[in-house]
Amino acid sequence: MAEACFAEPEYLVYQPYVGLHVVYHARRILYRGRSRYQKIDIIENEAYGIMLFLNNNLQHAELDGEILL
């Protein structure tokens, strides 16, 4: 993984492939840890609310809960 110019813990950086960085600002870190299988981060973001990341990959955001079909 290439080094990004955004420092943790203020930002969570996801690099899906070389040349692309997706950066989420962490207003607050609610949880940061590791399970036996993956890295787990739960942050609070100004735009998306509470967000769950597994291995820096976004899994769910509080804002998603507002989507109605």
C-alpha positions as a LaTeX table, in Angstrom:
\begin{tabular}{lrrr}
\hline
Residue & $x$ (\AA) & $y$ (\AA) & $z$ (\AA) \\
\hline
Met1 & 0.00 & 0.00 & 0.00 \\
Ala2 & 1.31 & 3.43 & $-0.91$ \\
Glu3 & 1.75 & 6.02 & 1.80 \\
Ala4 & $-1.05$ & 8.62 & 1.94 \\
Cys5 & $-0.76$ & 12.24 & 2.96 \\
Phe6 & $-3.61$ & 11.97 & 5.49 \\
Ala7 & $-2.58$ & 11.03 & 9.01 \\
Glu8 & $-4.50$ & 8.58 & 11.19 \\
Pro9 & $-6.42$ & 8.79 & 13.49 \\
Glu10 & $-7.94$ & 12.01 & 12.14 \\
Tyr11 & $-8.58$ & 10.39 & 8.76 \\
Leu12 & $-9.37$ & 6.84 & 7.69 \\
Val13 & $-7.78$ & 6.12 & 4.31 \\
Tyr14 & $-8.94$ & 3.32 & 2.02 \\
Gln15 & $-6.91$ & 2.47 & $-1.08$ \\
Pro16 & $-8.92$ & 0.07 & $-3.26$ \\
Tyr17 & $-6.11$ & 0.04 & $-5.83$ \\
Val18 & $-2.92$ & 1.95 & $-6.64$ \\
Gly19 & $-3.68$ & 5.52 & $-7.64$ \\
Leu20 & $-6.98$ & 5.87 & $-5.77$ \\
His21 & $-7.38$ & 6.90 & $-2.13$ \\
Val22 & $-10.78$ & 7.33 & $-0.52$ \\
Val23 & $-10.47$ & 9.44 & 2.62 \\
Tyr24 & $-13.01$ & 9.82 & 5.42 \\
His25 & $-12.55$ & 12.44 & 8.13 \\
Ala26 & $-12.95$ & 11.01 & 11.62 \\
Arg27 & $-14.54$ & 13.64 & 13.84 \\
Arg28 & $-14.29$ & 11.04 & 16.59 \\
Ile29 & $-12.94$ & 7.49 & 16.81 \\
Leu30 & $-15.58$ & 5.38 & 18.57 \\
Tyr31 & $-13.72$ & 2.07 & 18.35 \\
Arg32 & $-10.47$ & 0.87 & 16.83 \\
Gly33 & $-9.31$ & $-2.71$ & 17.20 \\
Arg34 & $-8.61$ & $-6.06$ & 15.58 \\
Ser35 & $-10.51$ & $-9.29$ & 15.54 \\
Arg36 & $-8.89$ & $-12.59$ & 14.72 \\
Tyr37 & $-9.64$ & $-11.91$ & 11.06 \\
Gln38 & $-9.70$ & $-8.17$ & 10.37 \\
Lys39 & $-9.09$ & $-4.60$ & 11.43 \\
Ile40 & $-12.25$ & $-2.92$ & 12.81 \\
Asp41 & $-12.84$ & 0.84 & 12.93 \\
Ile42 & $-15.98$ & 2.69 & 13.96 \\
Ile43 & $-15.82$ & 6.44 & 13.43 \\
Glu44 & $-18.13$ & 9.43 & 13.54 \\
Asn45 & $-18.10$ & 11.52 & 10.35 \\
Glu46 & $-19.74$ & 14.90 & 9.80 \\
Ala47 & $-21.50$ & 13.91 & 6.56 \\
Tyr48 & $-22.29$ & 10.21 & 7.05 \\
Gly49 & $-22.71$ & 9.88 & 10.83 \\
Ile50 & $-21.39$ & 6.70 & 12.45 \\
Met51 & $-19.47$ & 4.50 & 10.01 \\
Leu52 & $-18.23$ & 0.90 & 10.25 \\
Phe53 & $-15.04$ & $-0.11$ & 8.42 \\
Leu54 & $-13.49$ & $-3.56$ & 8.09 \\
Asn55 & $-9.87$ & $-3.47$ & 6.86 \\
Asn56 & $-10.40$ & 0.24 & 6.02 \\
Asn57 & $-13.26$ & $-0.71$ & 3.66 \\
Leu58 & $-16.59$ & 1.00 & 4.39 \\
Gln59 & $-19.28$ & $-1.53$ & 5.33 \\
His60 & $-22.09$ & 0.65 & 6.66 \\
Ala61 & $-22.84$ & 4.29 & 7.42 \\
Glu62 & $-25.57$ & 5.72 & 9.64 \\
Leu63 & $-26.79$ & 7.79 & 6.68 \\
Asp64 & $-27.59$ & 4.51 & 4.84 \\
Gly65 & $-30.25$ & 3.80 & 7.47 \\
Glu66 & $-32.30$ & 6.71 & 6.10 \\
Ile67 & $-32.64$ & 5.21 & 2.61 \\
Leu68 & $-36.19$ & 4.10 & 1.91 \\
Leu69 & $-37.12$ & 1.90 & $-1.04$ \\
\hline
\end{tabular}
